[in-house]
Structure formats: structure tokens, C-alpha cells
Amino acid sequence: MQIEQLRYFCMIVEQKTFSEAAFLLHISQSSLSKQVMKLEQELDTVLFNRSRRQVSLTKEGQQVYEDALRLLAEYDTLCANLKHLKKQACEKLRIAMLPVFSQYSLGHSIQGFLKHHNVQGNIQEIEERDLPAALQEQFDLYILRGEYEAFKEYSAYRSSEDELVCVVAKQHPLARKRQLAFSQLQNEKLLLFPSYTVVAKLCVRACEDAGFQPKIERHGRLETLLGAAREHEGVVLAMKGSLAQYQLSKLCIIPLQDTLKSCLYVYVNPSSIKKAGLRELLDYLQNEGEIKPVEGS
């Protein structure tokens, strides 16, 4: 006897017709009739009076119906209790990340893992200036751009690599260039990420290496900077991968001659490495080609 057969039987009783019950169960009427016949054969009992136009129960059928309702209620309780226990036993992972999660495939892979494994992820977005506080909170994973001295005791994995590009309005004189050297930005007003970010520091250092102090017009989040570039307020320096989710109408992306690359890193808290769910996640991301261990970490 199968639970579904009892559900089918009860649905017929409640709807009073095989056709309506089949419609609500999303199966054919013939399939429904076969399941009821199998149930009758197993119980060695006739459940319905088939001589009448409307469905009616035999005396035995009425008893089976009452008992079936109790069985189904107990089965549903059993399933609910198991689900609650599994939820309680579900391992929890705390993940701190820069605001880049949706811009790279790493984020989608982590979400895919959490969806199909018995692991609950608590993902918190942090700014680079908040890293000291985030370290105190003891997250299991930190997803950051670049290498940090504060994480020297952590296992590290390299993830998505990206390169710095210029973004200008299509009417800007530089828009005609196929490639730019940093020296060509000497007289340009630059629109950069917040000064505390790795990307902003990378840009400033590149300008200084080219022999000039950058003229920074504004610091801000990328969507704000792109809007400013459309209004001809300056040149945006940003990572190419971070631009994928934005509408770049009226804007032009220009590669740099001296390619500057930056990587996302996944740092693993050494106190969390015993968590089975964390090890599963790391194995999954390595198999997907999303991360590679950093030698010596």
C-alpha cells in the first residue's frame, strides 16, 4: 500500500467524482481508477458502490476512509517533524563578502551549492573599511579583492581575475582610442571607487608610477560614477567584470596598455575548517573551477 493511493482514495471521496479528483490531482482518470483498483486488491475489499452514478462508499470503504484520514494526518506530522529536525541539524556557514558577489560567477556557484546541500548560508555584504570589525565577528569565509596581511593565518584560494579599464562618455575625446596608457590620463578628472578600496588604491598607485598625481574628481559607488561619466564629469577607472551588470548606453569601455589585474580571494577561517559543510563547499568550488588554493597558505 502506498501513501499516494490513500490520498487518491480520499480525494475521490471528498470530490464525489473520479473525474474531478483526477483533475485536482493532475493525473488521468484511467490512472486514478487503476490506483484505486490496486488498493482494493491489496485490501481485498470493495471500496465504492459502482452501480450508482454518483460515487458512494461501501460500509468497508467508509471505515477505510476514516482510518486513511488518520494515517495521512500522522504521515504529514511525521514529515513535518523530520523536516524540522533536518533544519535544526543543517550546518550554518557565515560568509562575509565585498559588494561584488553578483558580478562574478563565484557568487552564483555558492548560491547553487547552498540551494542543493544541507547547508545554510548567512551571507553578509561588507565594505573594505569594515574588515577589522568583520574579523572580530569570526566569519567562516571572507570573499575579498586582493591579498591582506590580516589573513596571513587563513587558508587562501584565488578566484576570479579581472582587469582595470577606463569608461568614458562616447563623446569624450578619449573614446576614439583603442587603448590608453596611464600617462594619457594625466590631465583627466578621474572618477574612482571609495578611497579605502583596493581598486582605488591600485588606480592611484598606477598614476604615480606613470609620473603624476591623479586629479580625483569624485569617489563613489560604481553606479554613481557611471552616471557622472555620462554627464562628462570625468573618466571612470573600474574593473571590467564589475561593469557587466550595468547598462552602458552612451558610454565606452577602453582597455589599458599596461594591463592591471586584480583577483578575488576566498579566505577560510582556520577555526571553521572542521565544519563538514565548509569542506564540502570548498571541494565543490574547486571542482567547478571557481577557486584554486594559494601555495603556502
C-alpha positions as CSV (number, residue, x, y, z in Angstrom):
1,M,0.0,0.0,0.0
2,Q,1.3,3.5,-0.9
3,I,0.5,6.8,0.8
4,E,-0.4,8.3,-2.6
5,Q,-3.1,5.6,-3.1
6,L,-4.7,6.6,0.2
7,R,-4.5,10.3,-0.9
8,Y,-6.1,9.4,-4.2
9,F,-8.9,7.4,-2.5
10,C,-9.6,10.3,0.0
11,M,-9.7,12.8,-2.8
12,I,-12.3,10.8,-4.7
13,V,-14.5,10.6,-1.6
14,E,-14.2,14.3,-1.0
15,Q,-14.9,15.4,-4.6
16,K,-17.6,12.7,-5.1
17,T,-16.4,12.0,-8.7
18,F,-13.4,10.3,-10.2
19,S,-13.1,13.0,-12.9
20,E,-13.0,15.9,-10.5
21,A,-10.5,14.1,-8.3
22,A,-8.3,13.3,-11.3
23,F,-8.4,16.9,-12.4
24,L,-7.3,18.2,-9.0
25,L,-4.6,15.5,-8.7
26,H,-3.2,16.3,-12.2
27,I,-3.5,12.7,-13.4
28,S,-5.7,10.9,-15.9
29,Q,-9.0,9.4,-14.8
30,S,-7.8,6.0,-16.0
31,S,-4.6,6.2,-13.9
32,L,-6.7,7.1,-10.9
33,S,-9.0,4.2,-11.4
34,K,-6.1,1.8,-11.7
35,Q,-4.6,3.0,-8.4
36,V,-8.0,2.6,-6.6
37,M,-8.3,-1.0,-8.0
38,K,-4.8,-1.8,-6.8
39,L,-5.7,-0.5,-3.3
40,E,-8.9,-2.6,-3.3
41,Q,-7.0,-5.7,-4.4
42,E,-4.4,-5.2,-1.6
43,L,-7.1,-4.7,1.0
44,D,-9.3,-7.4,-0.6
45,T,-12.2,-5.0,-0.2
46,V,-14.6,-3.2,-2.5
47,L,-14.4,0.5,-1.5
48,F,-17.0,2.0,-3.8
49,N,-20.5,1.2,-4.9
50,R,-20.0,1.2,-8.7
51,S,-23.6,0.5,-9.6
52,R,-24.6,4.1,-8.9
53,R,-24.0,7.2,-11.0
54,Q,-22.5,9.2,-8.1
55,V,-19.6,7.9,-6.1
56,S,-20.7,6.3,-2.8
57,L,-18.7,4.3,-0.3
58,T,-19.4,0.8,0.8
59,K,-19.6,0.1,4.5
60,E,-15.9,-1.1,4.4
61,G,-15.0,1.9,2.2
62,Q,-16.3,4.3,4.9
63,Q,-14.2,2.6,7.5
64,V,-11.1,2.7,5.3
65,Y,-11.8,6.4,4.6
66,E,-11.9,7.3,8.3
67,D,-8.7,5.3,9.0
68,A,-7.0,6.7,6.0
69,L,-7.6,10.3,7.2
70,R,-5.9,9.4,10.5
71,L,-3.0,7.7,8.7
72,L,-2.4,10.6,6.3
73,A,-2.6,13.1,9.2
74,E,0.1,11.1,11.1
75,Y,2.2,10.8,8.0
76,D,2.1,14.6,7.4
77,T,3.1,15.1,11.1
78,L,6.0,12.6,10.6
79,C,7.2,14.5,7.5
80,A,6.9,17.9,9.3
81,N,8.8,16.6,12.3
82,L,11.6,15.2,10.1
83,K,11.8,18.5,8.2
84,H,12.1,20.4,11.4
85,L,14.9,18.1,12.7
86,K,16.8,18.4,9.4
87,K,16.5,22.2,9.5
88,Q,17.9,22.2,13.1
89,A,20.7,19.9,12.0
90,C,21.5,22.0,9.0
91,E,25.1,23.3,9.3
92,K,25.3,27.1,9.1
93,L,28.1,29.0,7.3
94,R,28.7,32.7,7.8
95,I,30.2,34.4,4.7
96,A,31.5,38.0,4.6
97,M,31.9,39.4,1.1
98,L,32.7,42.7,-0.7
99,P,29.8,44.2,-2.7
100,V,30.9,42.1,-5.8
101,F,29.0,38.9,-5.1
102,S,26.6,39.2,-8.1
103,Q,29.2,40.4,-10.5
104,Y,31.2,37.2,-10.7
105,S,30.3,33.5,-11.2
106,L,31.7,32.7,-7.8
107,G,28.7,34.1,-6.1
108,H,26.3,32.1,-8.3
109,S,28.2,28.9,-7.6
110,I,28.0,29.5,-3.9
111,Q,24.3,30.1,-4.1
112,G,23.8,27.0,-6.2
113,F,25.7,24.9,-3.6
114,L,23.6,26.2,-0.7
115,K,20.4,25.5,-2.6
116,H,21.2,21.8,-3.1
117,H,23.1,20.9,0.0
118,N,22.1,20.7,3.7
119,V,24.0,23.8,4.5
120,Q,22.5,27.2,5.4
121,G,24.4,30.2,4.3
122,N,24.3,33.6,6.1
123,I,25.9,36.0,3.6
124,Q,26.7,39.5,4.8
125,E,28.0,42.2,2.5
126,I,30.8,44.3,4.0
127,E,32.9,47.3,2.8
128,E,36.7,47.1,2.9
129,R,36.8,49.7,5.7
130,D,34.7,47.4,7.9
131,L,37.2,44.5,7.6
132,P,38.6,44.9,11.2
133,A,35.1,44.6,12.6
134,A,34.3,41.7,10.4
135,L,37.4,39.9,11.6
136,Q,36.2,40.2,15.1
137,E,32.9,38.6,14.2
138,Q,34.6,35.4,13.1
139,F,33.0,34.6,9.7
140,D,33.8,31.2,8.2
141,L,34.6,32.6,4.8
142,Y,35.8,36.0,3.6
143,I,35.5,36.9,-0.1
144,L,37.7,39.9,-0.8
145,R,39.6,41.6,-3.6
146,G,43.4,41.2,-3.2
147,E,45.7,39.9,-0.5
148,Y,45.6,41.1,3.1
149,E,48.2,40.8,5.8
150,A,45.4,40.3,8.4
151,F,44.5,37.0,6.8
152,K,48.0,35.5,6.7
153,E,47.0,32.7,9.1
154,Y,44.0,31.8,6.9
155,S,43.9,29.3,4.1
156,A,43.6,31.3,0.8
157,Y,42.1,30.5,-2.6
158,R,42.3,32.5,-5.7
159,S,39.1,33.1,-7.6
160,S,38.0,35.4,-10.5
161,E,40.7,37.5,-12.1
162,D,39.7,40.9,-13.5
163,E,41.4,43.8,-15.2
164,L,41.2,47.6,-14.9
165,V,39.6,49.5,-17.7
166,C,38.6,53.1,-18.5
167,V,35.0,54.1,-19.0
168,V,34.2,57.4,-20.8
169,A,31.2,59.1,-22.4
170,K,31.0,58.3,-26.1
171,Q,31.5,62.0,-27.0
172,H,34.7,62.2,-24.9
173,P,37.9,62.7,-26.9
174,L,39.4,59.6,-25.4
175,A,36.5,57.4,-26.7
176,R,38.3,57.3,-30.1
177,K,41.3,55.5,-28.6
178,R,41.5,51.7,-28.9
179,Q,43.8,51.6,-25.9
180,L,45.1,54.0,-23.2
181,A,48.3,54.4,-21.3
182,F,48.1,55.8,-17.8
183,S,50.2,58.8,-18.9
184,Q,47.3,59.8,-21.1
185,L,45.1,60.3,-18.0
186,Q,47.4,62.9,-16.5
187,N,45.1,65.8,-17.4
188,E,41.8,63.9,-16.9
189,K,39.4,64.2,-14.0
190,L,39.2,60.7,-12.5
191,L,36.1,59.1,-11.0
192,L,37.2,56.4,-8.6
193,F,35.8,53.9,-6.1
194,P,35.9,55.0,-2.4
195,S,39.5,55.8,-1.4
196,Y,39.7,52.9,1.1
197,T,39.1,50.2,-1.6
198,V,41.8,48.1,-3.2
199,V,40.7,49.3,-6.7
200,A,41.0,53.0,-5.8
201,K,44.5,52.4,-4.3
202,L,45.5,50.4,-7.4
203,C,44.5,53.3,-9.6
204,V,46.3,56.0,-7.6
205,R,49.5,53.9,-7.4
206,A,49.4,53.3,-11.2
207,C,49.1,57.0,-11.8
208,E,52.0,57.7,-9.5
209,D,54.1,55.1,-11.3
210,A,53.3,56.9,-14.5
211,G,54.8,60.0,-13.0
212,F,51.8,62.2,-12.0
213,Q,49.4,62.7,-9.1
214,P,45.8,61.8,-10.2
215,K,43.2,64.5,-10.4
216,I,40.4,62.8,-8.5
217,E,37.0,64.5,-9.2
218,R,34.9,62.1,-7.1
219,H,34.9,58.9,-5.1
220,G,31.7,56.8,-5.1
221,R,29.9,53.5,-5.9
222,L,30.1,52.3,-9.5
223,E,26.5,53.2,-10.5
224,T,27.1,56.8,-9.3
225,L,30.4,57.1,-11.2
226,L,29.0,55.8,-14.4
227,G,26.2,58.4,-14.2
228,A,28.8,61.1,-13.7
229,A,30.8,59.8,-16.7
230,R,27.6,60.1,-18.9
231,E,27.4,63.7,-17.8
232,H,31.0,64.3,-18.9
233,E,32.3,64.8,-15.4
234,G,35.3,62.6,-15.9
235,V,36.9,59.2,-16.6
236,V,35.9,56.1,-14.6
237,L,38.5,53.6,-13.7
238,A,36.9,50.3,-12.8
239,M,37.3,46.5,-13.0
240,K,35.9,45.2,-16.3
241,G,33.9,42.3,-14.7
242,S,32.1,44.7,-12.4
243,L,30.6,46.5,-15.4
244,A,28.7,43.5,-16.8
245,Q,25.5,44.2,-14.7
246,Y,25.2,47.8,-15.7
247,Q,23.6,49.5,-18.7
248,L,26.4,51.2,-20.5
249,S,24.5,53.3,-23.0
250,K,26.3,56.5,-24.0
251,L,29.5,55.0,-22.5
252,C,32.6,53.5,-24.0
253,I,35.0,50.9,-22.4
254,I,38.7,51.4,-23.2
255,P,41.4,48.8,-22.3
256,L,44.6,50.0,-20.7
257,Q,48.0,49.3,-22.4
258,D,49.6,48.4,-19.1
259,T,47.1,45.8,-18.0
260,L,46.4,45.9,-14.3
261,K,44.8,42.8,-12.9
262,S,43.1,42.1,-9.6
263,C,41.8,38.8,-8.1
264,L,39.1,37.8,-5.8
265,Y,40.3,35.7,-2.9
266,V,38.4,33.3,-0.6
267,Y,39.9,33.3,2.9
268,V,39.0,30.4,5.2
269,N,38.9,30.9,8.9
270,P,41.2,28.3,10.5
271,S,38.8,27.8,13.4
272,S,36.0,26.8,10.9
273,I,37.9,24.3,8.8
274,K,36.4,21.3,10.7
275,K,32.9,22.1,9.5
276,A,31.8,19.4,7.1
277,G,29.7,21.9,5.2
278,L,32.6,24.2,4.7
279,R,34.8,21.5,3.4
280,E,32.0,20.4,1.0
281,L,31.7,23.9,-0.3
282,L,35.4,24.3,-0.9
283,D,35.6,21.0,-2.7
284,Y,32.5,22.0,-4.8
285,L,34.0,25.3,-5.8
286,Q,37.3,23.7,-6.7
287,N,35.6,21.1,-8.8
288,E,33.6,23.9,-10.6
289,G,36.9,25.6,-11.3
290,E,35.9,28.7,-9.3
291,I,38.8,28.6,-6.8
292,K,42.4,27.4,-6.7
293,P,44.5,27.0,-3.5
294,V,47.2,29.6,-3.0
295,E,50.5,27.9,-2.4
296,G,51.9,28.3,1.0
297,S,48.7,29.5,2.6
